[in-house]
Amino acid sequence: MKKTIIILIIVILVGIGAYFLIKGFSGEEVIPEASPTPTPTATPQANAGQTVIGKSVANRDIIAYHYGTGNTELLFIGGSHGGYEWNTVLVAHELMDYLKANPSIIPKNVKVTVIPVLNPDGLSKVVGTADRFSKSDVSTSEATVISGRFNDNNVDLNRNFDCDWKASGVWQDRTVSGGTKAFSEPESLALKTYVEKSKPEAVVAWYSSAGGVFASNCHNGILADTRTLLNTFAKASGYRAYESYDFYKITGDMVNWLAKNNIPAISVLLTTHEDTEWTKNKAGIDAVLKQYAE
């Protein structure tokens, strides 16, 4: 009799243990202590993506990179003269690095678009790639570097826009091709198409080398917003502000075409063909971002 009672007690205890074990695995009865849930933080969107705006003569992508998601677009352009002005491509990449690392500097109402190289074929001639590169990649041949100013049709893209366009343009003391007509080149046409679609609020284009900030104008006077943009960038950066480019006559100029279409635009000419002068340009960019913040 005692053995029967002991066996019965053991069976009951085993049954109870199995019951709670099964419930523990099912999660219906046994509820583990909840881990504390981290408080979500709002992280600004650093990169809203990229757009292939067109192809070069040699079928290389021309890429626009977008930062921020506001409706006010500020457009920055480097590498119009490809490998001849390779430092303008690097300063554009420095801007991209800056925006990725510091997304909160972009005002909520602003989207920054960077086209680091408008002339990828010309860049590739000099550094061997249309992608990110370093100074050590730059050709030591002066002839090669000069050839990188032009696209693969041997056209100077900054003579191919529709403001005083001519088939034969001038660069310093030499004659260069402006193309067969305004926007004859796929690179300049790609930018035209992008600008007409996106309608940027303002444009900053980098060139070299003169060490100054230059306003745009296509026989319609300097736009009030262009003058403000000019003075804002120049004052913050320390570059001298110029209301016109008087070193020699320019035809088919990109920023002057933008002015013709009532888009505020300036040319920032780096002082040399090698230095990006990032500290100066960062100060100018910061000032422009603040200017367009709501």
Buried (B, 14 or more C-beta within 10 A) or exposed (E): EEEEEEEEEEEEEEEEEEEEEEEEEEEEEEEEEEEEEEEEEEEEBBEBEEBEBBBBBBEBBBBBBBBBBBEBBBBBBBBBBBBBBBBBBBBBBBBBEBBEEEBEBBBEBBBBBBBBBBBBBBBBBBBEEBBBBEEEEBBEEEEBBBBBBBBBBEBBBBBBBBBBBBBEBBBEEEEBBBBEEBBBBBBBBBBBEBBEEBEBBBBBBBBBBBBBBBBBBBEEEBBEBBBBBBBBBBBBBEBEBBEEBEEEEBBBBBBBBBBBBEBBBBBBBBBEBEBBBBEBBBBBBBBBBEBBBE
